[in-house]
Amino acid sequence: MSENKIISVFGATGAQGGGLVRAILRDPQGGFSARAVTRDINSDKAKELARMGAEVVAADIDDPASIKKAFDGAYGAYCVTFFWAHFSPEKEMAEAQAMASAAKNAVLKHVIWSTLEDTRKWSPLSDERIPTLHGKYKVPHFDAKGESNHFFTDLGVPTTFLLTSFYWDNFIYFGMSPQKGPDGKLGITFPMGDKPLPGIAAEDIGKCAYGIFKRGGEFIGKTVGIEGESVTGAQMASAFSGLLGQEVRYNDIPPAAYRSLGFPGADDLGNMFQFKRDFNDYFCGARSAAFSKSLNPELQDFKTWLLNNKSAIFKLQSAAGE
Ligand SMILES: NC(=O)c1ccc[n+]([C@@H]2O[C@H](COP(=O)([O-])OP(=O)(O)OC[C@H]3O[C@@H](n4cnc5c(N)ncnc54)[C@H](OP(=O)(O)O)[C@@H]3O)[C@@H](O)[C@H]2O)c1
């Protein structure tokens, strides 16, 4: 029987968990093995993980009995919730609570909880600069994760609280790529003013998480923040211009205009960017590229990420006729 420590990974077919599963599998002498958790073990992504050597198990984050099974016999777990699957902070908190409770019952030795700030600690509901959403949140998909931290601490689960950053992959998969404005010029749009936005290649989140597991108990009970680099809108636009060989502008719009863009979650994201802009010293200070690189020597900065994703970006631009 394998002596490896099993890491049970939620979101294994997704961005964060997928990066962790691949990082574990790429290091067969590392002392860990990957248990990939998915709702559908027959999906193409799940089958690919099995082909690569992961143990693939079925569980649904909304079904506590299945989480129990997914954690059975494991050394550790990567716990992430999927806000954009339902847009409900209450559901997200219930999911985090269910994972914390299952981790406690399974006596896991190390859990990484993929969290974010409860922004209400910086901008309380009485602060009218950032509009309150659903009566009790400022940035619902942040606040629900931050508020959930206590489920892990209350139960004494040995947890590392991992503060992640904006995925640069959003430029490819979340409709944030350079787009033509009314004047025909390409631009990227963020309400960040001239403040830097901590960002990361999604794949690097999992690689950093693997670095945390490899460092044993060092970060248990601690909050650690990761990023690839903090870059301003103007710097990202300039890097895009260099890649695409044509000018890409940075459209700095007010947060209120971003909230009104009309896509699902625009209000939440508008508030998120405003929080990152208005509490920028705190937000950037909580994430360190040097620390992230110590966990993951392959950490990409923004320009490296752009070059590594050049073909996907060009494909997207040409599909959009841009
Ligand atoms: N986008 C960003 O810039 C960013 C930055 C920081 C943090 N985040 C946070 O990242 C989280 C999402 O993580 P991700 O981006 O890694 O996910 P993702 O790439 O969107 O993948 C979704 C994953 O969710 C799994 N999943 C969905 N519903 C599930 C359920 N009920 N039970 C079990 N698994 C379920 C899917 O697995 P199956 O389909 O195989 O079951 C899939 O692996 C969100 O909460 C978001 O707030 C995002």
The ligand as an SDF file (V2000), in Angstrom:
LIG
                    3D

 48 52  0  0  0  0  0  0  0  0999 V2000
  -11.8030   33.9790  -10.9910 N   0  0  0  0  0  0  0  0  0  0  0  0
  -10.9680   34.5850  -10.1390 C   0  0  0  0  0  0  0  0  0  0  0  0
  -10.2310   35.5200  -10.5080 O   0  0  0  0  0  0  0  0  0  0  0  0
  -10.9050   34.1100   -8.7340 C   0  0  0  0  0  0  0  0  0  0  0  0
   -9.8880   34.6050   -7.9110 C   0  0  0  0  0  0  0  0  0  0  0  0
   -9.8310   34.1770   -6.5870 C   0  0  0  0  0  0  0  0  0  0  0  0
  -10.7860   33.2750   -6.1050 C   0  0  0  0  0  0  0  0  0  0  0  0
  -11.7680   32.8190   -6.9460 N   0  0  0  0  0  0  0  0  0  0  0  0
  -12.7570   31.8800   -6.3810 C   0  0  0  0  0  0  0  0  0  0  0  0
  -12.5100   30.6090   -6.9310 O   0  0  0  0  0  0  0  0  0  0  0  0
  -13.6740   29.8000   -6.6790 C   0  0  0  0  0  0  0  0  0  0  0  0
  -13.8660   28.8190   -7.8110 C   0  0  0  0  0  0  0  0  0  0  0  0
  -12.7270   28.0190   -7.9490 O   0  0  0  0  0  0  0  0  0  0  0  0
  -12.1360   27.6580   -9.3680 P   0  0  0  0  0  0  0  0  0  0  0  0
  -11.9920   28.9340  -10.1520 O   0  0  0  0  0  0  0  0  0  0  0  0
  -10.9620   26.8180   -9.1480 O   0  0  0  0  0  0  0  0  0  0  0  0
  -13.3320   26.8250   -9.9960 O   0  0  0  0  0  0  0  0  0  0  0  0
  -13.6710   26.5920  -11.5530 P   0  0  0  0  0  0  0  0  0  0  0  0
  -12.4290   26.5690  -12.3820 O   0  0  0  0  0  0  0  0  0  0  0  0
  -14.7680   27.5150  -11.9250 O   0  0  0  0  0  0  0  0  0  0  0  0
  -14.2070   25.1060  -11.5570 O   0  0  0  0  0  0  0  0  0  0  0  0
  -15.3920   24.8090  -10.9440 C   0  0  0  0  0  0  0  0  0  0  0  0
  -15.1230   23.5800  -10.1490 C   0  0  0  0  0  0  0  0  0  0  0  0
  -16.1890   23.4750   -9.2470 O   0  0  0  0  0  0  0  0  0  0  0  0
  -16.5180   22.1190   -9.0820 C   0  0  0  0  0  0  0  0  0  0  0  0
  -17.8410   22.1540   -8.5030 N   0  0  0  0  0  0  0  0  0  0  0  0
  -18.8530   23.0100   -8.8200 C   0  0  0  0  0  0  0  0  0  0  0  0
  -19.9270   22.7460   -8.0680 N   0  0  0  0  0  0  0  0  0  0  0  0
  -19.5840   21.7060   -7.2540 C   0  0  0  0  0  0  0  0  0  0  0  0
  -20.2710   20.9840   -6.2640 C   0  0  0  0  0  0  0  0  0  0  0  0
  -21.5580   21.2540   -5.9510 N   0  0  0  0  0  0  0  0  0  0  0  0
  -19.6280   19.9800   -5.6240 N   0  0  0  0  0  0  0  0  0  0  0  0
  -18.3470   19.6880   -5.9460 C   0  0  0  0  0  0  0  0  0  0  0  0
  -17.6460   20.3340   -6.8850 N   0  0  0  0  0  0  0  0  0  0  0  0
  -18.2620   21.3430   -7.5370 C   0  0  0  0  0  0  0  0  0  0  0  0
  -16.4070   21.5820  -10.4850 C   0  0  0  0  0  0  0  0  0  0  0  0
  -16.1910   20.2080  -10.4470 O   0  0  0  0  0  0  0  0  0  0  0  0
  -17.0890   19.1140  -11.2680 P   0  0  0  0  0  0  0  0  0  0  0  0
  -17.8660   19.8480  -12.3410 O   0  0  0  0  0  0  0  0  0  0  0  0
  -16.0590   18.1820  -11.8700 O   0  0  0  0  0  0  0  0  0  0  0  0
  -17.9260   18.4880  -10.2410 O   0  0  0  0  0  0  0  0  0  0  0  0
  -15.1390   22.3130  -10.9550 C   0  0  0  0  0  0  0  0  0  0  0  0
  -13.9880   21.5700  -10.6000 O   0  0  0  0  0  0  0  0  0  0  0  0
  -14.8410   30.7890   -6.5440 C   0  0  0  0  0  0  0  0  0  0  0  0
  -15.4300   30.6820   -5.2880 O   0  0  0  0  0  0  0  0  0  0  0  0
  -14.2030   32.1610   -6.7420 C   0  0  0  0  0  0  0  0  0  0  0  0
  -14.7640   33.1400   -5.9260 O   0  0  0  0  0  0  0  0  0  0  0  0
  -11.8300   33.1940   -8.2430 C   0  0  0  0  0  0  0  0  0  0  0  0
  1  2  1  0
  2  3  2  0
  2  4  1  0
  4  5  1  0
  4 48  2  0
  5  6  2  0
  6  7  1  0
  7  8  2  0
  8  9  1  0
  8 48  1  0
  9 10  1  0
  9 46  1  0
 10 11  1  0
 11 12  1  0
 11 44  1  0
 12 13  1  0
 13 14  1  0
 14 15  2  0
 14 16  1  0
 14 17  1  0
 17 18  1  0
 18 19  2  0
 18 20  1  0
 18 21  1  0
 21 22  1  0
 22 23  1  0
 23 24  1  0
 23 42  1  0
 24 25  1  0
 25 26  1  0
 25 36  1  0
 26 27  1  0
 26 35  1  0
 27 28  2  0
 28 29  1  0
 29 30  1  0
 29 35  2  0
 30 31  1  0
 30 32  2  0
 32 33  1  0
 33 34  2  0
 34 35  1  0
 36 37  1  0
 36 42  1  0
 37 38  1  0
 38 39  2  0
 38 40  1  0
 38 41  1  0
 42 43  1  0
 44 45  1  0
 44 46  1  0
 46 47  1  0
M  CHG  2   8   1  16  -1
M  END
$$$$
